[in-house]
Amino acid sequence: MSRLDAVAERDGWRCWLCDEPVDPQMSSNDARSASVDTIITKARGKVKAGLEERLAHRACNTRKGAVAAVAPWPMHLFVVDPAPIIETVESLKRKGGRVVVARCPTRADGEEAARWLGDRLSRLSPDLAVHAAVEPGGGQFMLVLHT
């Protein structure tokens, strides 16, 4: 089994950046084909010793380049001031705790966003035990992540 196949099997053949399926039969010349993205994380300005490999579409990996990766919030969710997902997950991995990641106008919007975010985080960072909750506050509903 190749390194690509091993990484892809572990990640369930889903791109870690856009969260869309990756077709293992896609031509390697196609932008939606599979590639391995090597992630170098920094702690206090220093590169950590270990590198993490994740499955990504070739186009997603190329588009990201050498800049910080962004996992987008979907357009169908009604969230205000959404936090950057990847940076929030990295912070929760380091420190744990509780963080407000978005505001929603109704509880139903918050619950839909919490379901989506819980599912997304289970694939983005399977080793992080996190719970998405909706809490009332200030006439709106806060989407909160707890570790």
Backbone as numpy.savetxt, mean C-alpha at the origin, in Angstrom:
# Nx Ny Nz CAx CAy CAz Cx Cy Cz
12.22 -22.57 -9.92 11.37 -21.38 -9.92 12.26 -20.14 -9.92
11.96 -19.17 -10.76 12.76 -17.95 -10.83 12.44 -17.02 -9.67
13.31 -16.04 -9.47 13.09 -15.05 -8.42 11.78 -14.30 -8.65
11.48 -13.96 -9.90 10.23 -13.28 -10.23 9.04 -14.12 -9.82
9.05 -15.41 -10.16 7.94 -16.29 -9.79 7.78 -16.39 -8.28
8.88 -16.49 -7.56 8.82 -16.61 -6.11 8.22 -15.35 -5.48
8.67 -14.18 -5.93 8.14 -12.91 -5.42 6.66 -12.77 -5.79
6.32 -13.13 -7.03 4.95 -13.01 -7.51 4.00 -13.92 -6.74
4.42 -15.16 -6.49 3.59 -16.09 -5.71 3.35 -15.55 -4.31
4.41 -15.04 -3.69 4.27 -14.48 -2.34 3.30 -13.30 -2.31
3.36 -12.45 -3.35 2.51 -11.25 -3.42 1.16 -11.51 -4.08
0.86 -12.77 -4.40 -0.44 -13.11 -4.96 -0.68 -12.55 -6.36
0.40 -12.35 -7.12 0.32 -11.83 -8.48 -0.45 -10.51 -8.54
-0.20 -9.62 -7.55 -0.79 -8.27 -7.53 0.34 -7.26 -7.41
0.25 -6.19 -8.17 1.23 -5.10 -8.13 1.13 -4.40 -6.78
2.24 -4.26 -6.10 2.21 -3.64 -4.78 1.95 -2.14 -4.87
2.17 -1.52 -6.03 1.96 -0.08 -6.17 0.52 0.27 -6.52
-0.02 -0.36 -7.57 -1.38 0.00 -8.00 -2.44 -0.98 -7.50
-2.01 -2.12 -6.95 -2.89 -3.14 -6.38 -3.76 -3.83 -7.43
-3.37 -3.76 -8.69 -4.08 -4.44 -9.76 -3.41 -5.79 -10.04
-4.16 -6.75 -10.58 -3.56 -8.06 -10.89 -2.46 -7.95 -11.95
-1.48 -8.84 -11.83 -0.40 -8.94 -12.81 -0.58 -10.28 -13.52
-0.63 -10.24 -14.84 -0.83 -11.45 -15.64 0.51 -12.13 -15.88
0.70 -13.35 -15.37 1.98 -14.03 -15.55 2.26 -14.40 -17.02
1.24 -14.42 -17.85 1.42 -14.78 -19.26 1.71 -13.56 -20.15
1.68 -12.36 -19.57 1.88 -11.13 -20.34 3.31 -11.08 -20.90
3.45 -10.62 -22.14 4.77 -10.47 -22.75 5.62 -9.52 -21.92
6.90 -9.82 -21.80 7.78 -8.96 -21.00 7.96 -7.58 -21.62
7.54 -7.40 -22.88 7.61 -6.10 -23.54 6.40 -5.23 -23.22
5.37 -5.80 -22.62 4.15 -5.07 -22.30 4.33 -4.29 -21.00
3.75 -3.10 -20.94 3.86 -2.25 -19.74 3.21 -2.89 -18.52
2.23 -3.80 -18.73 1.53 -4.44 -17.60 2.18 -5.77 -17.21
3.35 -6.08 -17.78 4.03 -7.33 -17.44 4.66 -7.23 -16.04
5.07 -8.38 -15.54 5.60 -8.47 -14.18 7.06 -8.03 -14.12
7.39 -7.38 -13.00 8.79 -7.05 -12.70 8.97 -7.09 -11.19
10.20 -7.20 -10.78 10.52 -7.19 -9.34 11.03 -5.81 -8.99
10.38 -5.17 -8.03 10.79 -3.86 -7.55 11.60 -4.07 -6.28
12.83 -3.58 -6.27 13.66 -3.67 -5.08 13.49 -2.38 -4.29
13.04 -2.52 -3.06 12.74 -1.37 -2.21 13.86 -1.18 -1.21
14.44 0.00 -1.18 15.47 0.33 -0.21 14.83 1.29 0.78
14.74 0.87 2.03 14.14 1.74 3.04 15.23 2.47 3.80
14.90 3.66 4.28 15.86 4.47 5.02 15.37 4.67 6.45
16.28 4.68 7.36 15.98 4.96 8.75 16.97 6.00 9.24
16.46 7.14 9.64 17.31 8.24 10.11 18.37 8.61 9.08
17.97 8.63 7.81 18.87 9.04 6.75 19.85 7.98 6.29
19.84 6.80 6.89 20.77 5.74 6.51 20.01 4.61 5.85
20.64 3.99 4.88 20.01 2.86 4.20 20.12 1.63 5.08
19.01 0.92 5.25 19.02 -0.31 6.04 19.76 -1.40 5.27
20.26 -2.37 5.98 21.04 -3.44 5.38 20.20 -4.31 4.44
18.97 -4.63 4.82 18.14 -5.53 4.02 17.36 -4.81 2.94
17.21 -5.46 1.81 16.40 -4.94 0.73 15.15 -5.79 0.63
14.04 -5.17 0.29 12.79 -5.88 0.13 12.42 -5.92 -1.34
11.97 -7.06 -1.80 11.54 -7.20 -3.18 10.04 -7.38 -3.23
9.38 -6.65 -4.13 7.93 -6.73 -4.29 7.60 -6.82 -5.77
6.45 -7.42 -6.07 5.99 -7.54 -7.45 5.36 -6.22 -7.89
5.69 -5.80 -9.11 5.10 -4.58 -9.68 4.95 -4.76 -11.18
3.97 -4.05 -11.75 3.90 -3.98 -13.21 5.18 -3.27 -13.68
5.64 -3.60 -14.85 6.84 -2.95 -15.38 6.62 -1.44 -15.46
5.45 -1.00 -15.92 5.17 0.44 -16.04 5.11 1.12 -14.67
4.50 0.48 -13.68 4.43 1.06 -12.34 5.83 1.21 -11.75
6.65 0.19 -11.95 8.01 0.19 -11.44 8.84 1.27 -12.13
8.71 1.40 -13.44 9.45 2.40 -14.20 8.99 3.81 -13.84
7.68 4.00 -13.73 7.12 5.31 -13.41 7.59 5.78 -12.05
7.68 4.84 -11.10 8.15 5.18 -9.75 9.59 5.65 -9.79
10.41 4.96 -10.59 11.82 5.33 -10.70 12.50 5.32 -9.35
13.28 6.36 -9.09 14.04 6.45 -7.85 13.35 7.33 -6.81
12.09 7.67 -7.04 11.36 8.50 -6.08 10.56 7.61 -5.14
10.06 8.20 -4.07 9.26 7.44 -3.11 7.99 6.92 -3.78
7.68 5.68 -3.50 6.49 5.06 -4.08 5.22 5.65 -3.48
4.16 5.66 -4.28 2.87 6.16 -3.83 1.82 5.09 -4.13
1.07 4.69 -3.10 -0.06 3.80 -3.28 -1.31 4.68 -3.28
-1.98 4.83 -4.40 -3.09 5.77 -4.48 -4.36 5.29 -3.77
-5.12 6.25 -3.26 -6.46 5.99 -2.74 -7.38 5.93 -3.96
-8.34 5.02 -4.01 -9.22 4.95 -5.18 -10.19 6.13 -5.23
-10.56 6.50 -6.45 -11.44 7.65 -6.66 -12.86 7.41 -6.16
-13.30 6.16 -6.04 -14.68 5.89 -5.64 -14.92 6.11 -4.13
-13.84 6.23 -3.34 -14.01 6.46 -1.90 -14.18 7.95 -1.64
-15.08 8.29 -0.70 -15.30 9.68 -0.32 -14.48 9.95 0.94
-13.20 10.31 0.72 -12.30 10.63 1.83 -11.73 12.02 1.63
-11.50 12.72 2.74 -10.94 14.07 2.71 -9.60 14.02 3.43
-8.63 14.73 2.90 -7.28 14.79 3.47 -6.69 13.40 3.71
-6.67 12.53 2.69 -6.11 11.20 2.90 -4.61 11.25 3.12
-4.14 10.47 4.07 -2.71 10.39 4.36 -2.03 9.52 3.31
-0.74 9.74 3.07 -0.02 8.86 2.16 0.08 7.46 2.76
-0.42 6.48 2.04 -0.55 5.13 2.59 0.79 4.50 2.92
1.74 4.53 2.01 3.02 3.84 2.24 3.78 4.48 3.39
3.84 5.81 3.44 4.54 6.48 4.54 3.88 6.18 5.88
2.55 6.12 5.90 1.82 5.81 7.13 2.13 4.40 7.59
2.14 3.45 6.67 2.45 2.06 7.02 3.87 1.96 7.57
4.82 2.62 6.93 6.21 2.59 7.41 6.31 3.16 8.82
5.59 4.24 9.08 5.59 4.85 10.41 4.98 3.90 11.45
3.87 3.25 11.10 3.24 2.30 12.01 4.13 1.09 12.28
4.90 0.66 11.28 5.84 -0.44 11.48 6.90 -0.06 12.50
7.39 1.17 12.41 8.45 1.64 13.31 7.94 1.92 14.71
6.82 2.64 14.81 6.37 3.15 16.10 5.12 2.50 16.65
4.30 1.90 15.78 3.03 1.36 16.23 2.08 2.49 16.62
1.02 2.15 17.34 0.10 3.16 17.84 -1.15 3.34 17.01
-1.57 4.61 16.93 -2.83 4.98 16.31 -2.60 6.21 15.46
-3.19 6.22 14.25 -3.03 7.38 13.38 -4.31 7.59 12.58
-4.74 8.85 12.47 -5.90 9.21 11.63 -5.38 9.35 10.21
-6.00 8.61 9.28 -5.51 8.62 7.90 -6.43 9.35 6.93
-7.66 9.65 7.34 -8.58 10.38 6.48 -9.82 10.79 7.27
-10.58 11.71 6.68 -11.87 12.10 7.24 -12.94 11.76 6.22
-14.12 11.39 6.70 -15.25 11.04 5.83 -16.49 11.77 6.31
-17.38 12.18 5.38 -18.57 12.93 5.79 -19.62 12.07 6.49
-19.69 10.77 6.17 -20.69 9.91 6.81 -20.02 8.64 7.33
-20.69 7.98 8.26 -20.17 6.72 8.80 -20.08 5.67 7.69
-21.08 5.64 6.81 -21.06 4.66 5.71 -19.84 4.86 4.81
-19.51 6.13 4.50 -18.31 6.41 3.70 -17.06 5.93 4.45
-17.02 6.19 5.74 -15.89 5.77 6.56 -15.74 4.26 6.62
-16.86 3.56 6.75 -16.81 2.09 6.82 -16.38 1.49 5.49
-16.83 2.06 4.38 -16.40 1.58 3.07 -14.89 1.79 2.90
-14.42 2.98 3.30 -12.98 3.27 3.21 -12.18 2.37 4.15
-12.70 2.08 5.33 -12.01 1.21 6.28 -11.88 -0.21 5.73
-12.95 -0.72 5.10 -12.89 -2.06 4.49 -11.84 -2.10 3.38
-11.87 -1.09 2.51 -10.90 -1.05 1.42 -9.47 -0.96 1.98
-9.25 -0.06 2.94 -7.91 0.14 3.48 -7.40 -1.09 4.21
-8.25 -1.75 4.97 -7.85 -2.99 5.66 -7.42 -4.05 4.66
-8.19 -4.20 3.58 -7.86 -5.17 2.54 -6.56 -4.79 1.84
-6.41 -3.51 1.52 -5.20 -3.02 0.82 -3.96 -3.22 1.67
-4.06 -2.91 2.96 -2.90 -3.05 3.84 -2.52 -4.51 4.08
-3.51 -5.41 4.01 -3.21 -6.83 4.20 -2.31 -7.35 3.08
-2.37 -6.73 1.91 -1.49 -7.11 0.80 -0.23 -6.25 0.77
-0.36 -4.99 1.10 0.78 -4.08 1.05 1.82 -4.43 2.11
1.35 -4.77 3.30 2.25 -5.09 4.41 1.65 -6.24 5.23
1.75 -7.47 4.71 1.08 -8.59 5.38 1.58 -8.88 6.79
2.79 -8.46 7.11 3.34 -8.73 8.43 2.89 -7.71 9.48
2.21 -6.66 9.09 1.76 -5.63 10.02 0.32 -5.91 10.46
0.14 -6.14 11.74 -1.20 -6.37 12.29 -1.83 -5.00 12.54
-2.74 -4.61 11.66 -3.37 -3.29 11.75 -4.88 -3.43 11.62
-5.58 -2.55 12.31 -7.04 -2.55 12.29 -7.51 -1.16 11.87
-8.37 -1.08 10.87 -8.95 0.19 10.43 -10.30 0.36 11.11
-10.51 1.52 11.74 -11.74 1.80 12.46 -12.27 3.17 12.06
-13.57 3.37 12.28 -14.22 4.65 12.02 -14.66 5.23 13.35
-14.22 6.46 13.63 -14.55 7.10 14.91 -15.18 8.47 14.64
-16.27 8.80 15.35 -16.89 10.12 15.17 -16.01 11.21 15.78
-16.09 12.40 15.18 -15.33 13.52 15.74 -15.56 14.78 14.95
-16.01 15.82 15.61 -16.16 17.12 14.97 -17.18 17.17 13.86
-18.27 16.41 13.97 -19.30 16.42 12.94 -18.95 15.62 11.70
-17.89 14.85 11.78 -17.50 13.99 10.66 -16.99 12.67 11.24
-16.45 11.83 10.39 -15.99 10.53 10.86 -14.54 10.35 10.44
-13.72 9.96 11.42 -12.29 9.79 11.20 -11.98 8.33 10.88
-11.17 8.11 9.87 -10.70 6.77 9.54 -9.35 6.62 10.25
-9.31 5.66 11.18 -8.16 5.52 12.08 -7.55 4.14 11.93
-6.21 4.09 11.89 -5.50 2.82 11.89 -4.90 2.60 13.27
-5.09 1.38 13.80 -4.53 0.99 15.10 -3.62 -0.22 14.87
-2.48 -0.25 15.56 -1.63 -1.45 15.52 -1.74 -2.18 16.83
